[in-house]
Amino acid sequence: MKDLTARALNQAQVRGAAYADIRIVSRMTQRLMVKNGLVEALEQDETQGFGVRVIINGAWGFASSSRLDHQEVERVVVQAIAIAKASALAKSKDVRLGPAVSVNDSYHTPYRLDPFTLTMADKINLLLKADEEMRRTKAVKVARGEMVFVRENKVFASTEDSYIDQEILESGCNISALATDMQTGEVQIRSYPNSGERQQQTRGYEFILEQRLEENAARVGEEAGALLKADQCPSYEATTVILDSSQVALQVHESCGHPVELDRVLGSEAAFAGTSFLTPDKLGRFRYGSEFVNITADATIPGGLGTFGFDDEGVGAQKTDLVKNGLFVGYLTSRETAQQLDLGKSNGAMRADGWSRTPIIRMTNINLLPGTWEAEALVADTDDGIWMETNRSWSIDDKRLNFQFGTEIAWEIKGGKKTRMLKNATYTGITPQFWGSCDAVGNEKSWVVWGTPNCGKGQPLQIAHTGHGAAPARFRNVRVGVLG
Ligand SMILES: [Zn+2]
């Protein structure tokens, strides 16, 4: 590898690049799916290639290829330089990267069981057992199970003398039961550990075993069936809502994680409900939430799906405060955007989806830090409210301000106890008011590191894997409505 990276960087410098980096990436993805007692998919993909970024005449150029040989590396460097020169004709200002980043290091995900060395039969059998358990409930018409494993190896080298190699391993799984009322045509779904999003971490197969899919499957099927007979969630102008940790994770992802991406804020990225209400004049001044709301970007937490050693600019994994005691205090940055706002060094959030895409600012692990409440005490302390669990639908506007979320299941809380099950629960809010109404957050015991393996951003589209540590949290005066 070193001769290839050295050749690329030399070529770039000889041809006048002020800066260049190269990433050589190989990624193996294995996916297993079962449906109603049958194996639906067994897939294994492998992709390998490299991407080169250069700065020349104060502008970026990027090119990539799947052919890893000296001639091709040279051709791709020439192409990246031609693109940078063309971009320079339309630049509004020169790219500034700030202080040089020079790192020689390596990182690999710690794990106990390598999922790629286990037999397909072991993994499929676990899914089939869960599938069978879910279908014990008669109303369950479609049972599904899925496992996904990813191994990514990447080398990063730059003209600032960085050379980093990393291996990231991910394991993910999900089961779901779809129940149908044959008379009315009504459909209800229950999923575990999370909704269609899957639960995924940077860990080995031990993570899958810890999820206890088989033990939870019967309950998942029963709840899907019970939802058909459950009462509709009533509508309220204002009531108390407790969100389970997975729904809090999604709430953090959509209403904090995306709006703190500095490329979005600076207007260079606006696809997929882009832009942001967290404009630079608000940094350090704007009240984002209540004093109980503390949100960090932390690429160092064990198992997080946004945990790594170094980002795709060679910047080391870090922990950054985004919201501190309710105050908005930080963005997710790249080397370039950190200079644009005079924030000093990048906090290491640049990641690319594979070798053929240029890195953009992505969430690492965006965490709502634990509070002081036992999860049971959150309920016991609530006279009148609704517990909502597992996301089913979401929508949020361009600025990430107005949102509506729906959950798979809910329970009424009366006199400090979970009572009747409710279906089709939704809630709406405006980001700072909603987080401003948060008056209690669960403690470390109920804090789970959720993984979102399908965050879309950019044109062409890039899918990022992000993590979100979260505990159940309580919100006052929330508007609750009914899904059709
Ligand atoms: Zn996203």
Residues whose N, C-alpha, C, O or C-beta is under 5 A from the ligand:
A	BS01	ZN	C455 G456
